[in-house]
Amino acid sequence: MDVGVYFDLRNPPASGRSSSHLYGFTLEMCEEAERLGAHSIWVSEHHLFDDGYLPRPLTFAAAIAARTQRVRIGTAILIGPLHSAPEIAEDAAVVDLISDGRLELGLGAGYRVPEFELYGADPAARYAVNDDRARELRAIWAEGRVTPAPVQERVPIWMGYLGPKGARRAGRLGEGLLTPNAAMLAPYREGLAEGGHDPATARMAGGVQAWITDDPEADWPVVRPHLAYQLDSYRRHMVEGTDHPTPRPVDPERVRQQALDGALRGFLHGTPADAADAIRRLTAGAPVETAYIFASIGGMPDDLVARHVQLICQKLGPLLADA
């Protein structure tokens, strides 16, 4: 199993640093991750977050492509229903060309009402539209309806679905499933068979919520408030534009005690060996090719992020490669 690093470029208002600095530092970390042996780098998409969450993942992916030579570059995820298929096809092709064929295109349905309002999209139809985006992209590239074409004859598409219904949808499309949870393999394979695809072609990858450290107890007081900020921010932004009340603050101690599930529940705070064991349990028996880890949690300082990238690549990576 390969290891990757994940960036969302969140810059909390209290961080005291400019977004320009964060973007430049993150590109430096992408170069460093490649130098240290990371297999892939992943970026995501959200809009109207008060901490500047990355809104244009393919734009930033192009910058990563220009600064690296080997590492795979993925979106985890790009919100398919917010963008037209030709727009995605063209932007993705540009990244694939700059990177000489290193793009991994992850698509997700999205969930935030303000984002759909911003783009004039219908949240009620988001799953069907996201499935359509994958189909449309395949047709656009196969038929040469936009130019230039990507380098890769078949750009890898990953569907960012975490539950059994989504896993089945990804299977019917014949695309990769962007979750590391082995429990999703059975419905995913069922979907592959329903869609006329060979279940043996199943491909999985996904993110793991974790902080890798040589001394978990010593640095938990530093990690804890950043984890609390990140989870509370997600929950607060999740209900914006709805009539749901703002959720109560999370207890990081309880989250730390929950097992990983490949979604947003559970958090692993442990040594590289602890993390490797937990990831092996999560992925056991499934064709998970890559597990990627947040490089930064809730806008951490640069020195912590640099150390985390080093541990992910140099200590966790070899343990997973030996799995």
Rosetta silent file (secondary structure, phi, psi, omega in degrees, C-alpha in Angstrom):
SEQUENCE: MDVGVYFDLRNPPASGRSSSHLYGFTLEMCEEAERLGAHSIWVSEHHLFDDGYLPRPLTFAAAIAARTQRVRIGTAILIGPLHSAPEIAEDAAVVDLISDGRLELGLGAGYRVPEFELYGADPAARYAVNDDRARELRAIWAEGRVTPAPVQERVPIWMGYLGPKGARRAGRLGEGLLTPNAAMLAPYREGLAEGGHDPATARMAGGVQAWITDDPEADWPVVRPHLAYQLDSYRRHMVEGTDHPTPRPVDPERVRQQALDGALRGFLHGTPADAADAIRRLTAGAPVETAYIFASIGGMPDDLVARHVQLICQKLGPLLADA
SCORE:     score description
SCORE:     0.000 S_00000001
   1 L     0.000  134.866  178.589    0.000    0.000    0.000 S_00000001
   2 E   -88.094  162.894  178.504    1.283    3.449   -0.912 S_00000001
   3 E  -120.948  142.848  177.019    1.115    6.545    1.291 S_00000001
   4 E  -132.179  170.213  176.122    0.070   10.049    0.346 S_00000001
   5 E  -120.818  151.653 -171.214   -0.339   13.451    1.976 S_00000001
   6 E  -127.642  134.009  179.732   -3.434   15.639    1.885 S_00000001
   7 E  -126.238  135.213  173.297   -3.717   19.439    2.007 S_00000001
   8 L  -114.973   -6.458  176.798   -6.839   21.599    2.433 S_00000001
   9 L    56.867   36.930  175.862   -4.996   24.935    2.888 S_00000001
  10 L   -75.581  136.411 -177.589   -7.156   26.038    5.793 S_00000001
  11 L  -131.684   85.910 -176.898   -5.865   29.222    7.392 S_00000001
  12 L   -53.763  143.725 -177.930   -7.720   29.980   10.640 S_00000001
  13 H   -53.665  -29.582 -176.773   -8.239   33.702   11.280 S_00000001
  14 H   -86.901    4.097 -174.625   -6.135   33.483   14.444 S_00000001
  15 H   -69.752  -29.240 -179.838   -3.119   31.940   12.697 S_00000001
  16 L    79.948    6.572  179.454   -1.449   35.283   12.072 S_00000001
  17 L  -117.558  157.361 -179.339   -0.079   34.269    8.664 S_00000001
  18 L   -83.029  155.110  175.752   -1.137   35.329    5.210 S_00000001
  19 H   -64.708  -32.315  177.543   -2.837   32.996    2.764 S_00000001
  20 H   -61.598  -43.260  176.528   -0.069   33.805    0.308 S_00000001
  21 H   -61.297  -45.329 -177.807    2.501   32.460    2.762 S_00000001
  22 H   -60.994  -42.624 -179.408    0.424   29.315    3.341 S_00000001
  23 H   -64.217  -43.444  178.625    0.100   28.622   -0.385 S_00000001
  24 H   -64.859  -43.301  179.282    3.835   29.043   -0.931 S_00000001
  25 H   -63.562  -40.169 -179.669    4.715   26.913    2.087 S_00000001
  26 H   -63.467  -39.468  176.352    2.311   24.173    0.972 S_00000001
  27 H   -63.989  -36.828  175.298    3.974   23.999   -2.440 S_00000001
  28 H   -63.367  -39.462  179.112    7.312   23.649   -0.669 S_00000001
  29 H   -68.168  -31.893  175.638    5.837   20.790    1.365 S_00000001
  30 H   -65.108  -42.797  175.877    4.633   19.123   -1.829 S_00000001
  31 H   -62.218  -42.534 -179.111    8.182   19.217   -3.168 S_00000001
  32 H   -66.074  -40.858  178.307    9.471   17.885    0.145 S_00000001
  33 H   -60.427  -41.481  176.926    6.901   15.083    0.231 S_00000001
  34 H   -62.626  -44.879 -179.529    8.018   13.972   -3.215 S_00000001
  35 H   -60.382  -34.707 -177.305   11.673   14.096   -2.143 S_00000001
  36 L   -85.430   -1.361  172.754   10.864   11.983    0.914 S_00000001
  37 L   104.424   10.437  177.557    9.123    9.305   -1.143 S_00000001
  38 L   -60.017  143.564  177.094    5.391   10.088   -0.982 S_00000001
  39 L   -80.111  -35.102 -172.670    3.393    8.290   -3.655 S_00000001
  40 E  -152.514  158.498  174.842    0.714   10.977   -4.005 S_00000001
  41 E  -128.131  132.963 -174.362   -0.483   14.421   -2.970 S_00000001
  42 E  -124.598  142.271  176.647   -4.205   15.149   -2.625 S_00000001
  43 E  -131.763  163.282 -171.761   -6.159   18.403   -2.392 S_00000001
  44 L  -130.059 -174.037 -176.217   -9.822   19.147   -1.806 S_00000001
  45 L  -141.535  128.442  165.436  -12.558   21.721   -2.462 S_00000001
  46 L  -149.792  161.063 -177.878  -14.872   23.826   -0.341 S_00000001
  47 L  -129.457  147.063  172.786  -16.274   27.332   -0.729 S_00000001
  48 L    67.332   22.425  170.963  -17.110   30.204    1.627 S_00000001
  49 L   -75.120  143.178 -178.200  -15.260   28.766    4.630 S_00000001
  50 L   -74.346   -5.627  177.430  -14.135   31.531    6.987 S_00000001
  51 L  -109.754   15.501  173.454  -10.622   30.057    7.043 S_00000001
  52 L    73.071   27.546  176.771  -10.096   30.107    3.282 S_00000001
  53 L   -43.006  137.870 -175.604  -10.448   26.395    2.598 S_00000001
  54 L   -52.248  120.081 -178.960   -9.027   25.692   -0.887 S_00000001
  55 L   -94.199  -18.816 -174.204  -11.783   26.515   -3.438 S_00000001
  56 L  -129.322   83.007 -174.405  -10.063   25.481   -6.708 S_00000001
  57 H   -64.246  -37.310 -179.358   -8.333   22.117   -6.352 S_00000001
  58 H   -71.755  -29.238  174.506   -7.413   21.660  -10.011 S_00000001
  59 H   -64.073  -46.605  179.499   -5.848   25.121  -10.095 S_00000001
  60 H   -69.810  -33.622  177.166   -3.658   24.239   -7.142 S_00000001
  61 H   -61.074  -35.006  177.218   -3.009   20.778   -8.592 S_00000001
  62 H   -64.584  -38.327  177.234   -1.539   22.498  -11.658 S_00000001
  63 H   -66.099  -40.463  175.944    0.859   24.385   -9.391 S_00000001
  64 H   -61.193  -42.489 -178.991    1.849   21.118   -7.683 S_00000001
  65 H   -60.126  -38.055 -178.702    2.397   19.552  -11.092 S_00000001
  66 H   -72.528  -19.879 -176.507    4.755   22.359  -12.079 S_00000001
  67 H  -102.888   -1.704 -176.915    6.800   21.915   -8.888 S_00000001
  68 L  -130.580  169.709 -177.042    7.097   18.108   -8.898 S_00000001
  69 L  -127.772  -26.562 -170.810    8.234   15.371  -11.265 S_00000001
  70 L  -122.983  -38.412 -168.351    7.099   11.966   -9.997 S_00000001
  71 L   -64.616  142.374  173.197    4.358   12.133   -7.354 S_00000001
  72 E   -72.469  150.570 -174.854    0.745   11.410   -8.316 S_00000001
  73 E  -128.037  118.198 -173.529   -1.623   14.375   -7.852 S_00000001
  74 E  -123.238  156.787  170.354   -5.217   13.798   -6.779 S_00000001
  75 E  -106.967  126.151 -176.689   -8.407   15.660   -5.950 S_00000001
  76 L  -139.734   69.216    9.287  -10.136   14.324   -2.874 S_00000001
  77 L  -134.525  169.548  164.471  -12.503   15.607   -3.824 S_00000001
  78 E   -91.673  134.969 -175.478  -13.604   17.994   -6.566 S_00000001
  79 E   -82.815   98.831 -173.264  -17.331   18.728   -6.133 S_00000001
  80 H   -55.651  -45.596 -175.811  -18.737   17.459   -9.413 S_00000001
  81 H   -66.175  -14.048 -179.775  -22.231   19.036   -9.300 S_00000001
  82 H   -85.470   -8.660 -173.255  -20.762   22.544   -8.972 S_00000001
  83 L  -132.096  147.936  175.930  -18.930   22.365  -12.292 S_00000001
  84 L   -75.219  154.655  179.822  -19.860   21.491  -15.856 S_00000001
  85 H   -61.483  -43.867  178.125  -18.346   18.387  -17.385 S_00000001
  86 H   -60.987  -37.752  177.940  -16.500   20.312  -20.147 S_00000001
  87 H   -61.313  -47.863  179.343  -14.965   22.632  -17.528 S_00000001
  88 H   -63.127  -43.612 -178.007  -13.717   19.688  -15.481 S_00000001
  89 H   -59.776  -42.900 -179.419  -12.496   17.871  -18.591 S_00000001
  90 H   -70.363  -47.082 -179.229  -10.454   20.877  -19.744 S_00000001
  91 H   -63.128  -41.350  179.223   -9.020   21.768  -16.328 S_00000001
  92 H   -64.669  -39.648  179.201   -8.152   18.138  -15.623 S_00000001
  93 H   -63.098  -39.445  178.547   -6.458   17.794  -18.998 S_00000001
  94 H   -60.870  -45.499  178.449   -4.296   20.844  -18.274 S_00000001
  95 H   -62.433  -42.265 -179.413   -3.141   19.307  -14.968 S_00000001
  96 H   -64.341  -36.634  178.586   -2.486   15.987  -16.675 S_00000001
  97 H   -69.848  -46.310  179.699   -0.431   17.698  -19.373 S_00000001
  98 H   -60.852  -38.577 -176.819    1.634   19.789  -16.965 S_00000001
  99 H   -86.417   -4.092 -176.012    2.300   16.692  -14.832 S_00000001
 100 L    59.172   45.885  171.586    2.929   14.414  -17.831 S_00000001
 101 L    88.239   40.198 -177.753    0.138   12.045  -16.858 S_00000001
 102 L  -116.042   11.890 -175.641    0.051   12.087  -13.047 S_00000001
 103 E   -81.586  138.449  169.870   -3.530   13.184  -12.334 S_00000001
 104 E  -121.492  113.828 -171.992   -5.953   11.195  -10.158 S_00000001
 105 E   -99.464  105.492  175.809   -9.412   12.800  -10.437 S_00000001
 106 E   -96.131  130.895 -179.361  -11.626   12.314   -7.391 S_00000001
 107 E  -116.393  138.741  176.532  -15.246   13.474   -7.667 S_00000001
 108 E  -133.744  161.762 -174.331  -17.683   14.025   -4.819 S_00000001
 109 L   -83.031  -20.580 -175.942  -21.323   15.045   -4.532 S_00000001
 110 L    76.638  172.554 -179.048  -20.869   17.852   -1.983 S_00000001
 111 L  -158.152  -15.441 -173.148  -23.293   18.698    0.808 S_00000001
 112 L   -84.455  124.685 -179.372  -23.088   22.386    1.816 S_00000001
 113 H   -58.126  -45.951 -179.106  -26.119   24.489    0.902 S_00000001
 114 H   -59.565  -31.247  179.559  -24.173   27.778    0.524 S_00000001
 115 H   -69.290  -42.405  178.321  -21.871   26.175   -2.044 S_00000001
 116 H   -66.826  -37.393  176.903  -24.765   24.988   -4.194 S_00000001
 117 H   -65.392  -40.441 -179.935  -26.387   28.420   -3.924 S_00000001
 118 H   -59.147  -38.789 -176.751  -23.126   30.097   -4.954 S_00000001
 119 H   -98.879    2.405 -179.805  -22.966   28.009   -8.130 S_00000001
 120 L    65.086   35.258 -178.494  -26.707   27.865   -8.805 S_00000001
 121 L  -106.650  161.465 -176.066  -26.747   24.074   -8.442 S_00000001
 122 L  -100.164  109.900 -179.391  -29.431   21.804   -6.996 S_00000001
 123 H   -65.795  -25.306 -178.441  -28.317   19.974   -3.835 S_00000001
 124 H   -66.268  -26.343 -176.828  -31.262   17.568   -4.053 S_00000001
 125 H  -103.568   15.030 -167.293  -29.884   16.074   -7.265 S_00000001
 126 H   -62.783  -36.850 -178.457  -26.236   16.057   -6.243 S_00000001
 127 H   -70.385  -45.224  178.702  -25.626   12.299   -6.281 S_00000001
 128 H   -63.176  -40.813  179.900  -27.230   11.711   -9.664 S_00000001
 129 H   -66.657  -40.512  179.460  -25.437   14.737  -11.119 S_00000001
 130 H   -63.335  -41.122  174.969  -22.099   13.609   -9.718 S_00000001
 131 H   -59.961  -42.130  179.624  -22.557   10.179  -11.293 S_00000001
 132 H   -62.010  -35.937  179.736  -23.408   11.919  -14.564 S_00000001
 133 H   -59.896  -42.360  179.213  -20.196   13.942  -14.380 S_00000001
 134 H   -62.532  -44.177  179.335  -18.132   10.750  -14.389 S_00000001
 135 H   -63.663  -43.516 -177.811  -20.062    9.390  -17.372 S_00000001
 136 H   -65.072  -40.615  178.817  -19.835   12.700  -19.221 S_00000001
 137 H   -61.153  -43.961  178.426  -16.094   13.012  -18.641 S_00000001
 138 H   -59.571  -44.115 -178.622  -15.496    9.567  -20.067 S_00000001
 139 H   -67.912  -42.753 -178.956  -17.558   10.429  -23.149 S_00000001
 140 H   -60.368  -46.663 -178.838  -15.974   13.856  -23.651 S_00000001
 141 H   -70.104  -41.024 -178.732  -12.443   12.485  -23.546 S_00000001
 142 H   -64.238  -35.294 -176.346  -13.237    9.384  -25.603 S_00000001
 143 H   -93.520   -1.039  178.989  -14.917   11.437  -28.325 S_00000001
 144 L    64.430   37.185 -174.856  -12.347   14.245  -28.329 S_00000001
 145 L   -82.576   -8.989  170.486  -14.978   16.914  -27.627 S_00000001
 146 L  -132.787  153.830  177.135  -12.494   19.188  -25.856 S_00000001
 147 L  -132.572  152.199   -2.273   -8.871   19.911  -26.619 S_00000001
 148 L   -77.591  166.454  179.007   -6.138   19.346  -25.741 S_00000001
 149 L   -81.671  154.655  173.715   -6.515   15.751  -24.625 S_00000001
 150 L   -63.808  161.733  174.355   -5.018   14.449  -21.363 S_00000001
 151 L   -67.716  -46.196 -177.642   -1.737   12.545  -21.480 S_00000001
 152 L   -71.643  133.146  178.918   -3.287    9.479  -19.881 S_00000001
 153 L   -61.750  -35.466  177.138   -5.421    7.442  -22.235 S_00000001
 154 L  -135.593   96.365  178.881   -7.801    6.820  -19.342 S_00000001
 155 L   -60.067  127.939  178.138   -7.503    9.360  -16.534 S_00000001
 156 L   -62.741  126.012  174.695   -8.193    7.567  -13.224 S_00000001
 157 E  -111.940  132.263  178.853  -11.552    8.694  -11.815 S_00000001
 158 E  -119.072  133.109  177.449  -12.372    8.043   -8.168 S_00000001
 159 E   -95.791  121.397 -176.098  -15.850    8.437   -6.713 S_00000001
 160 L   -83.732   64.883  179.765  -15.740    9.985   -3.253 S_00000001
 161 L  -112.241  131.428 -171.527  -18.521    7.916   -1.715 S_00000001
 162 L  -104.197  -21.239 -177.263  -18.094    6.626    1.836 S_00000001
 163 L  -102.209  175.575 -176.508  -21.206    4.508    2.506 S_00000001
 164 H   -63.497  -36.545  178.343  -22.548    1.279    0.999 S_00000001
 165 H   -64.879  -43.042  178.194  -25.013    3.012   -1.353 S_00000001
 166 H   -66.028  -38.741  178.327  -22.246    5.215   -2.701 S_00000001
 167 H   -60.460  -39.883  178.922  -19.876    2.276   -3.012 S_00000001
 168 H   -66.587  -38.599  177.831  -22.446    0.506   -5.142 S_00000001
 169 H   -61.833  -46.389  179.197  -22.877    3.614   -7.308 S_00000001
 170 H   -58.768  -39.985  178.820  -19.117    3.813   -7.880 S_00000001
 171 H   -63.770  -44.417 -179.814  -19.125    0.168   -8.886 S_00000001
 172 H   -61.007  -31.037  177.851  -21.919    0.595  -11.405 S_00000001
 173 H   -76.732  -18.008 -177.250  -19.895    3.394  -12.996 S_00000001
 174 L    76.419   22.710 -178.982  -16.830    1.178  -13.212 S_00000001
 175 L  -108.024  172.596  177.750  -14.682    3.780  -11.451 S_00000001
 176 E   -70.736  157.483  179.949  -12.433    3.688   -8.401 S_00000001
 177 E  -110.514  122.076 -174.074  -13.877    4.027   -4.896 S_00000001
 178 E   -94.167   66.581  168.991  -12.313    6.723   -2.742 S_00000001
 179 L  -149.173  142.668  177.862  -12.573    5.173    0.691 S_00000001
 180 L   -90.819    4.321 -173.558  -10.071    2.943    2.494 S_00000001
 181 L   -78.740  112.851 -177.845  -12.800    1.138    4.447 S_00000001
 182 H   -61.412  -22.885  179.233  -12.732   -2.569    3.615 S_00000001
 183 H   -64.939  -17.224 -179.891  -16.382   -2.856    4.691 S_00000001
 184 H   -88.730   -3.042 -176.960  -17.322   -1.039    1.480 S_00000001
 185 H   -66.086  -42.695 -177.117  -15.725   -3.661   -0.779 S_00000001
 186 H   -60.938  -52.471  178.086  -18.753   -5.979   -0.914 S_00000001
 187 H   -65.307  -30.950  177.335  -21.281   -3.347   -2.096 S_00000001
 188 H   -63.740  -45.864  179.039  -18.644   -1.896   -4.415 S_00000001
 189 H   -66.445  -36.218  175.292  -18.105   -5.264   -6.080 S_00000001
 190 H   -59.687  -43.360  178.694  -21.861   -5.783   -6.310 S_00000001
 191 H   -64.200  -40.225  177.142  -22.107   -2.501   -8.151 S_00000001
 192 H   -57.919  -46.315 -179.856  -19.286   -3.453  -10.499 S_00000001
 193 H   -63.970  -42.301  179.287  -21.113   -6.648  -11.422 S_00000001
 194 H   -61.684  -33.404 -178.824  -24.420   -4.782  -11.874 S_00000001
 195 L   -85.990    3.844  179.605  -22.700   -2.330  -14.203 S_00000001
 196 L    80.604   19.860 -179.831  -21.212   -5.101  -16.325 S_00000001
 197 L  -105.636  151.351  178.928  -17.688   -4.593  -14.978 S_00000001
 198 L   -69.925  119.903  178.499  -15.363   -7.296  -13.720 S_00000001
 199 H   -57.624  -21.849  179.080  -15.441   -7.232   -9.869 S_00000001
 200 H   -70.478  -12.227  179.079  -11.748   -8.117   -9.970 S_00000001
 201 H   -86.459    5.722 -178.676  -11.050   -4.624  -11.308 S_00000001
 202 L   -54.297  133.283  177.236  -12.036   -3.045   -7.977 S_00000001
 203 L  -133.057  131.304  179.762   -9.710   -0.207   -6.962 S_00000001
 204 E  -131.654  152.557  173.711   -9.839    1.634   -3.653 S_00000001
 205 E  -159.526  169.886  177.520   -7.919    4.452   -1.989 S_00000001
 206 E   168.455  171.238 -176.488   -8.783    7.022    0.628 S_00000001
 207 E   -90.156  150.121  178.092   -8.019    9.356    3.467 S_00000001
 208 E  -126.450  125.407  178.069   -7.282    8.465    7.076 S_00000001
 209 L   -78.676  109.057 -174.340   -7.780   10.966    9.883 S_00000001
 210 E  -158.117  157.271  168.290   -4.555   10.692   11.823 S_00000001
 211 E  -128.895  118.896 -175.930   -1.615   12.477   13.354 S_00000001
 212 E   -93.672  131.423 -174.717    1.630   10.548   13.191 S_00000001
 213 L  -151.499  151.557  174.725    4.103   11.202   15.992 S_00000001
 214 L   -79.904  -19.132 -176.076    7.073    9.644   17.735 S_00000001
 215 L  -142.274   82.807 -174.574    5.666   10.653   21.119 S_00000001
 216 H   -56.088  -43.167 -175.764    1.840   10.714   21.213 S_00000001
 217 H   -70.360  -34.673 -177.829    1.445   11.750   24.837 S_00000001
 218 H   -68.790  -37.225 -175.208    3.971   14.573   24.639 S_00000001
 219 H  -103.226    1.769  176.686    2.394   16.304   21.649 S_00000001
 220 H   -58.301  -40.738  177.327   -1.298   15.577   22.258 S_00000001
 221 H   -59.690  -25.064  177.391   -1.730   18.924   24.096 S_00000001
 222 H   -83.090  -41.743 -177.327   -0.517   20.631   20.891 S_00000001
 223 H   -71.626  -37.236 -171.509   -2.563   18.507   18.489 S_00000001
 224 H   -52.745  -52.851 -177.504   -5.772   18.545   20.555 S_00000001
 225 H   -66.069  -29.946  177.638   -6.873   22.179   19.987 S_00000001
 226 H   -70.304  -39.121  176.457   -6.155   21.961   16.255 S_00000001
 227 H   -64.473  -43.550  178.848   -8.244   18.811   15.979 S_00000001
 228 H   -60.369  -43.919  179.025  -11.060   20.461   17.937 S_00000001
 229 H   -60.241  -47.474 -175.822  -10.948   23.489   15.647 S_00000001
 230 H   -62.541  -47.580 -177.780  -11.022   21.382   12.496 S_00000001
 231 H   -68.053  -42.027  178.982  -13.919   19.163   13.560 S_00000001
 232 H   -65.433  -36.632  178.832  -15.972   22.008   15.018 S_00000001
 233 H   -65.102  -44.925  176.924  -15.414   24.068   11.876 S_00000001
 234 H   -57.471  -45.654 -175.927  -16.606   21.243    9.641 S_00000001
 235 H   -68.470  -36.657  178.803  -19.717   20.771   11.770 S_00000001
 236 H   -68.192  -44.902  179.934  -20.494   24.503   11.890 S_00000001
 237 H   -70.146  -26.405 -178.978  -20.124   24.952    8.132 S_00000001
 238 H   -62.648  -34.745 -175.480  -22.113   21.777    7.482 S_00000001
 239 L   -96.382   -1.361  178.150  -25.332   23.278    8.846 S_00000001
 240 L   -60.651  137.021 -179.724  -24.988   26.728    7.271 S_00000001
 241 L    82.528    3.459  177.461  -27.961   27.526    5.078 S_00000001
 242 L  -118.089  176.718  176.607  -30.157   24.971    6.843 S_00000001
 243 L   -96.034   13.685  178.446  -32.534   25.176    9.789 S_00000001
 244 L   -82.333  141.150  178.361  -30.349   22.853   11.853 S_00000001
 245 L   -71.228  158.455  176.056  -28.724   24.317   14.967 S_00000001
 246 L   -64.648  126.346 -179.078  -24.966   24.581   15.240 S_00000001
 247 L   -61.283  153.731  176.466  -23.721   21.290   16.716 S_00000001
 248 L   -66.359  153.352  178.802  -22.168   21.318   20.145 S_00000001
 249 L   -58.166  145.374  179.110  -18.353   21.380   20.263 S_00000001
 250 L   -78.398  159.114  173.084  -16.689   18.011   19.910 S_00000001
 251 L  -103.380  105.130 -178.201  -14.646   16.376   22.640 S_00000001
 252 H   -56.197  -30.228  179.535  -11.268   15.542   21.062 S_00000001
 253 H   -63.804  -41.506  178.959  -10.624   12.954   23.756 S_00000001
 254 H   -68.811  -40.861  178.749  -13.700   10.982   22.699 S_00000001
 255 H   -61.004  -40.184  179.984  -12.844   11.311   19.011 S_00000001
 256 H   -62.039  -27.599 -177.442   -9.359   10.012   19.756 S_00000001
 257 H   -87.529   -9.584 -178.926  -10.853    6.892   21.317 S_00000001
 258 L   -82.827  144.660  178.810  -13.058    6.055   18.323 S_00000001
 259 L   -72.342  150.868  175.974  -11.888    3.529   15.775 S_00000001
 260 L   -65.685  143.261  176.262  -11.105    4.673   12.243 S_00000001
 261 L  -133.056    7.855  178.931  -13.895    4.109    9.718 S_00000001
 262 L    79.304    1.560  177.010  -12.537    5.813    6.608 S_00000001
 263 L  -114.978 -139.014 -179.083  -15.010    8.682    6.959 S_00000001
 264 L  -101.134    8.517  177.436  -14.958   11.633    9.345 S_00000001
 265 L  -100.127  146.397  179.307  -15.401    9.593   12.508 S_00000001
 266 L    81.793  150.481 -179.636  -12.488    8.438   14.593 S_00000001
 267 L  -152.233  128.222  178.848   -9.000    9.847   14.797 S_00000001
 268 E   -98.409  120.417  174.792   -5.709    8.051   15.140 S_00000001
 269 E  -122.352   99.179 -173.833   -3.076    9.816   17.218 S_00000001
 270 E  -164.585 -175.448 -178.889   -0.133    7.487   17.479 S_00000001
 271 L   -73.184  166.620  175.115    3.266    6.304   16.372 S_00000001
 272 H   -55.272  -38.435  178.684    4.018    5.198   12.809 S_00000001
 273 H   -67.019  -41.585  176.355    3.695    1.582   13.967 S_00000001
 274 H   -58.527  -45.768 -177.511    0.325    2.327   15.621 S_00000001
 275 H   -65.110  -42.696 -179.746   -0.884    3.997   12.445 S_00000001
 276 H   -61.610  -42.419  178.969    0.292    1.181   10.197 S_00000001
 277 H   -63.750  -43.752 -178.734   -1.527   -1.388   12.337 S_00000001
 278 H   -66.145  -40.145  179.540   -4.744    0.657   12.372 S_00000001
 279 H   -68.712  -37.291  175.941   -4.650    1.246    8.623 S_00000001
 280 H   -62.174  -40.797  178.855   -4.034   -2.449    7.976 S_00000001
 281 H   -65.769  -42.351 -178.957   -7.098   -3.302   10.066 S_00000001
 282 H   -62.902  -36.113 -172.007   -9.210   -0.702    8.276 S_00000001
 283 H  -103.293    2.350 -170.766   -8.186   -1.922    4.813 S_00000001
 284 L   -54.472  125.362  176.123   -7.819   -5.661    5.468 S_00000001
 285 L    83.524   -3.135 -177.632   -8.846   -7.748    2.468 S_00000001
 286 L  -105.680  152.310 -179.000   -9.666   -4.756    0.256 S_00000001
 287 L   -82.080   57.739 -178.961   -7.754   -3.609   -2.853 S_00000001
 288 E   -82.491  117.423 -176.231   -6.704   -0.331   -1.230 S_00000001
 289 E   -87.649  -34.312 -173.576   -3.825    1.092   -3.233 S_00000001
 290 E  -144.090  137.109  169.025   -3.172    4.320   -1.328 S_00000001
 291 E  -117.364  127.913  179.748   -3.906    5.780    2.096 S_00000001
 292 E  -116.976  148.412 -171.417   -3.407    9.527    2.435 S_00000001
 293 E  -122.082  140.365  171.880   -3.064   11.524    5.641 S_00000001
 294 E   -54.249  123.507  174.746   -3.784   15.174    6.476 S_00000001
 295 L   -72.541  -36.033 -179.361   -0.416   16.953    6.444 S_00000001
 296 L  -130.110  143.744  177.629   -1.888   19.739    8.575 S_00000001
 297 L  -118.185  118.967  175.028   -4.830   19.710   10.970 S_00000001
 298 L    58.127   38.630  174.676   -6.755   22.916   11.525 S_00000001
 299 L    72.140   46.527 -178.505   -4.046   25.255   10.261 S_00000001
 300 L   -66.265  157.356  176.480   -1.060   23.984   12.233 S_00000001
 301 L   -61.658  156.684 -174.828    2.220   25.942   12.354 S_00000001
 302 H   -57.615  -41.763 -174.898    4.746   25.319    9.602 S_00000001
 303 H   -65.690  -36.440  177.912    7.252   23.440   11.760 S_00000001
 304 H   -67.932  -40.602  179.865    4.656   20.893   12.896 S_00000001
 305 H   -63.787  -44.465 -179.498    3.467   20.334    9.323 S_00000001
 306 H   -61.224  -42.508  178.745    7.027   19.826    8.062 S_00000001
 307 H   -66.128  -38.488 -179.658    7.730   17.269   10.791 S_00000001
 308 H   -65.581  -44.405  177.399    4.446   15.481   10.094 S_00000001
 309 H   -58.283  -41.297  179.340    5.155   15.193    6.379 S_00000001
 310 H   -61.867  -45.310 -178.878    8.554   13.743    7.230 S_00000001
 311 H   -67.743  -40.671  178.343    7.082   11.101    9.549 S_00000001
 312 H   -58.790  -47.541 -172.950    4.324   10.149    7.090 S_00000001
 313 H   -78.254  -42.893 -171.530    6.755    9.664    4.242 S_00000001
 314 H   -90.967  -26.059 -178.102    9.833    8.258    5.957 S_00000001
 315 H  -111.695  -46.954  178.307    8.347    6.157    8.766 S_00000001
 316 H   -72.215  -42.593 -177.693    4.719    5.320    7.980 S_00000001
 317 H   -51.757  -52.860 -179.801    5.311    4.902    4.252 S_00000001
 318 H   -62.332  -33.400  179.313    7.820    2.043    4.530 S_00000001
 319 H   -66.987  -40.281  178.666    5.625    0.223    7.063 S_00000001
 320 H   -72.973  -33.509  178.376    2.622    0.326    4.719 S_00000001
 321 H   -64.001  -29.182  179.822    4.764   -0.624    1.738 S_00000001
 322 L   -84.993   -8.221 -175.686    5.732   -3.786    3.625 S_00000001
 323 L   -63.614    0.000    0.000    2.119   -4.633    4.482 S_00000001
